[in-house]
């Protein structure tokens, strides 16, 4: 999956960071960051994750799989704090993990709803 060089550059520029500053913050060489932005190289998983965390975005956004730069900007329904906590825990997990967690939650809710003797 191709790395979106334009998105990295845009996020960096939005924070008014030079390549040298961002490279230092991410513990990369300036040359490596230049290569990422120029499309000459794609970041390995650890660098991609570090970029996503640094810019408070998702790896999906940096890879072009999502158009949402900042997930917190997506409007959410009127969740209770508990519902929002579950939503936040599930967000970003793979669909297989989400399905497994949902199955466990369904069983747990059914168990808790059973009348006690």
Phi and psi in degrees as GROMACS dihedral restraints (atoms count N, CA, C in turn):
[ dihedral_restraints ]
;  ai    aj    ak    al  type     phi  dphi    fc
    3     4     5     6     1   -74.7    20    10
    4     5     6     7     1   138.8    20    10
    6     7     8     9     1   -77.6    20    10
    7     8     9    10     1   133.8    20    10
    9    10    11    12     1   -86.5    20    10
   10    11    12    13     1    93.2    20    10
   12    13    14    15     1   -60.7    20    10
   13    14    15    16     1   -35.8    20    10
   15    16    17    18     1   -63.7    20    10
   16    17    18    19     1   -33.8    20    10
   18    19    20    21     1   -72.2    20    10
   19    20    21    22     1   -39.5    20    10
   21    22    23    24     1   -61.5    20    10
   22    23    24    25     1   -46.5    20    10
   24    25    26    27     1   -62.5    20    10
   25    26    27    28     1   -42.9    20    10
   27    28    29    30     1   -63.0    20    10
   28    29    30    31     1   -45.6    20    10
   30    31    32    33     1   -62.0    20    10
   31    32    33    34     1   -41.1    20    10
   33    34    35    36     1   -62.8    20    10
   34    35    36    37     1   -46.5    20    10
   36    37    38    39     1   -68.2    20    10
   37    38    39    40     1   -33.4    20    10
   39    40    41    42     1   -61.3    20    10
   40    41    42    43     1   -28.4    20    10
   42    43    44    45     1   -95.1    20    10
   43    44    45    46     1     6.0    20    10
   45    46    47    48     1    55.5    20    10
   46    47    48    49     1    43.4    20    10
   48    49    50    51     1  -102.5    20    10
   49    50    51    52     1   140.6    20    10
   51    52    53    54     1   -80.0    20    10
   52    53    54    55     1   165.2    20    10
   54    55    56    57     1   -61.1    20    10
   55    56    57    58     1   -39.0    20    10
   57    58    59    60     1   -62.9    20    10
   58    59    60    61     1   -42.9    20    10
   60    61    62    63     1   -64.2    20    10
   61    62    63    64     1   -47.1    20    10
   63    64    65    66     1   -65.6    20    10
   64    65    66    67     1   -41.9    20    10
   66    67    68    69     1   -58.7    20    10
   67    68    69    70     1   -43.3    20    10
   69    70    71    72     1   -64.0    20    10
   70    71    72    73     1   -43.9    20    10
   72    73    74    75     1   -62.7    20    10
   73    74    75    76     1   -35.6    20    10
   75    76    77    78     1   -90.6    20    10
   76    77    78    79     1     0.6    20    10
   78    79    80    81     1    58.3    20    10
   79    80    81    82     1    45.8    20    10
   81    82    83    84     1  -118.1    20    10
   82    83    84    85     1   164.1    20    10
   84    85    86    87     1   -79.5    20    10
   85    86    87    88     1   152.3    20    10
   87    88    89    90     1   -61.8    20    10
   88    89    90    91     1   -36.4    20    10
   90    91    92    93     1   -62.0    20    10
   91    92    93    94     1   -40.7    20    10
   93    94    95    96     1   -65.5    20    10
   94    95    96    97     1   -43.0    20    10
   96    97    98    99     1   -63.3    20    10
   97    98    99   100     1   -41.4    20    10
   99   100   101   102     1   -57.0    20    10
  100   101   102   103     1   -44.5    20    10
  102   103   104   105     1   -63.5    20    10
  103   104   105   106     1   -36.8    20    10
  105   106   107   108     1   -63.2    20    10
  106   107   108   109     1   -48.7    20    10
  108   109   110   111     1   -68.7    20    10
  109   110   111   112     1   -30.2    20    10
  111   112   113   114     1   -82.8    20    10
  112   113   114   115     1    -7.3    20    10
  114   115   116   117     1    78.4    20    10
  115   116   117   118     1    15.1    20    10
  117   118   119   120     1   -83.3    20    10
  118   119   120   121     1   -16.8    20    10
  120   121   122   123     1  -153.4    20    10
  121   122   123   124     1   152.0    20    10
  123   124   125   126     1  -112.2    20    10
  124   125   126   127     1   141.7    20    10
  126   127   128   129     1   -68.0    20    10
  127   128   129   130     1   146.1    20    10
  129   130   131   132     1   -73.8    20    10
  130   131   132   133     1   169.2    20    10
  132   133   134   135     1   -52.8    20    10
  133   134   135   136     1   -45.4    20    10
  135   136   137   138     1   -64.7    20    10
  136   137   138   139     1   -38.4    20    10
  138   139   140   141     1   -70.4    20    10
  139   140   141   142     1   -39.0    20    10
  141   142   143   144     1   -62.2    20    10
  142   143   144   145     1   -44.3    20    10
  144   145   146   147     1   -65.1    20    10
  145   146   147   148     1   -41.2    20    10
  147   148   149   150     1   -61.3    20    10
  148   149   150   151     1   -40.8    20    10
  150   151   152   153     1   -64.0    20    10
  151   152   153   154     1   -45.8    20    10
  153   154   155   156     1   -60.5    20    10
  154   155   156   157     1   -44.6    20    10
  156   157   158   159     1   -65.4    20    10
  157   158   159   160     1   -41.5    20    10
  159   160   161   162     1   -61.2    20    10
  160   161   162   163     1   -43.0    20    10
  162   163   164   165     1   -94.5    20    10
  163   164   165   166     1     6.5    20    10
  165   166   167   168     1    52.6    20    10
  166   167   168   169     1    49.8    20    10
  168   169   170   171     1  -131.4    20    10
  169   170   171   172     1  -171.2    20    10
  171   172   173   174     1  -110.2    20    10
  172   173   174   175     1   156.6    20    10
  174   175   176   177     1   -64.1    20    10
  175   176   177   178     1   -32.0    20    10
  177   178   179   180     1   -58.8    20    10
  178   179   180   181     1   -39.9    20    10
  180   181   182   183     1   -65.0    20    10
  181   182   183   184     1   -44.2    20    10
  183   184   185   186     1   -67.7    20    10
  184   185   186   187     1   -23.6    20    10
  186   187   188   189     1   -95.3    20    10
  187   188   189   190     1    -1.6    20    10
  189   190   191   192     1    82.5    20    10
  190   191   192   193     1    13.2    20    10
  192   193   194   195     1   -88.3    20    10
  193   194   195   196     1   -12.9    20    10
  195   196   197   198     1  -136.4    20    10
  196   197   198   199     1   148.7    20    10
  198   199   200   201     1  -100.9    20    10
  199   200   201   202     1     4.7    20    10
  201   202   203   204     1   -99.3    20    10
  202   203   204   205     1   109.2    20    10
  204   205   206   207     1   -70.1    20    10
  205   206   207   208     1   -41.6    20    10
  207   208   209   210     1  -127.8    20    10
  208   209   210   211     1   104.7    20    10
  210   211   212   213     1   -55.2    20    10
  211   212   213   214     1   -30.1    20    10
  213   214   215   216     1   -68.4    20    10
  214   215   216   217     1   -14.2    20    10
  216   217   218   219     1   -80.8    20    10
  217   218   219   220     1   -12.2    20    10
  219   220   221   222     1   -76.5    20    10
  220   221   222   223     1   126.3    20    10
  222   223   224   225     1   -62.6    20    10
  223   224   225   226     1   137.2    20    10
  225   226   227   228     1  -116.0    20    10
  226   227   228   229     1   151.5    20    10
  228   229   230   231     1   -59.1    20    10
  229   230   231   232     1   171.0    20    10
  231   232   233   234     1   -74.1    20    10
  232   233   234   235     1    82.0    20    10
  234   235   236   237     1   -82.3    20    10
  235   236   237   238     1   148.5    20    10
  237   238   239   240     1   -73.3    20    10
  238   239   240   241     1   164.5    20    10
  240   241   242   243     1   -57.0    20    10
  241   242   243   244     1   -37.5    20    10
  243   244   245   246     1   -67.4    20    10
  244   245   246   247     1   -42.0    20    10
  246   247   248   249     1   -64.7    20    10
  247   248   249   250     1   -40.7    20    10
  249   250   251   252     1   -64.3    20    10
  250   251   252   253     1   -36.7    20    10
  252   253   254   255     1   -64.8    20    10
  253   254   255   256     1   -42.5    20    10
  255   256   257   258     1   -64.8    20    10
  256   257   258   259     1   -44.0    20    10
  258   259   260   261     1   -58.0    20    10
  259   260   261   262     1   -46.4    20    10
  261   262   263   264     1   -64.9    20    10
  262   263   264   265     1   -36.3    20    10
  264   265   266   267     1   -67.0    20    10
  265   266   267   268     1   -37.7    20    10
  267   268   269   270     1   -79.7    20    10
  268   269   270   271     1   -30.5    20    10
  270   271   272   273     1   -60.6    20    10
  271   272   273   274     1   130.1    20    10
  273   274   275   276     1    92.0    20    10
  274   275   276   277     1   -12.0    20    10
  276   277   278   279     1   -78.3    20    10
  277   278   279   280     1   156.5    20    10
  279   280   281   282     1   -65.8    20    10
  280   281   282   283     1   159.2    20    10
  282   283   284   285     1   -62.9    20    10
  283   284   285   286     1   -33.2    20    10
  285   286   287   288     1   -67.3    20    10
  286   287   288   289     1   -39.2    20    10
  288   289   290   291     1   -66.6    20    10
  289   290   291   292     1   -42.6    20    10
  291   292   293   294     1   -60.7    20    10
  292   293   294   295     1   -43.2    20    10
  294   295   296   297     1   -63.6    20    10
  295   296   297   298     1   -41.9    20    10
  297   298   299   300     1   -63.4    20    10
  298   299   300   301     1   -44.0    20    10
  300   301   302   303     1   -64.6    20    10
  301   302   303   304     1   -41.5    20    10
  303   304   305   306     1   -61.6    20    10
  304   305   306   307     1   -41.1    20    10
  306   307   308   309     1   -61.3    20    10
  307   308   309   310     1   -44.0    20    10
  309   310   311   312     1   -63.9    20    10
  310   311   312   313     1   -42.4    20    10
  312   313   314   315     1   -63.9    20    10
  313   314   315   316     1   -41.1    20    10
  315   316   317   318     1   -60.0    20    10
  316   317   318   319     1   -45.8    20    10
  318   319   320   321     1   -63.1    20    10
  319   320   321   322     1   -43.2    20    10
  321   322   323   324     1   -62.3    20    10
  322   323   324   325     1   -45.0    20    10
  324   325   326   327     1   -63.6    20    10
  325   326   327   328     1   -44.7    20    10
  327   328   329   330     1   -60.3    20    10
  328   329   330   331     1   -40.5    20    10
  330   331   332   333     1   -65.5    20    10
  331   332   333   334     1   -43.0    20    10
  333   334   335   336     1   -69.4    20    10
  334   335   336   337     1   -25.6    20    10
  336   337   338   339     1   -82.2    20    10
  337   338   339   340     1   -17.3    20    10
  339   340   341   342     1   -62.7    20    10
  340   341   342   343     1   139.1    20    10
  342   343   344   345     1   -65.1    20    10
  343   344   345   346     1   142.4    20    10
  345   346   347   348     1   -94.8    20    10
  346   347   348   349     1   142.7    20    10
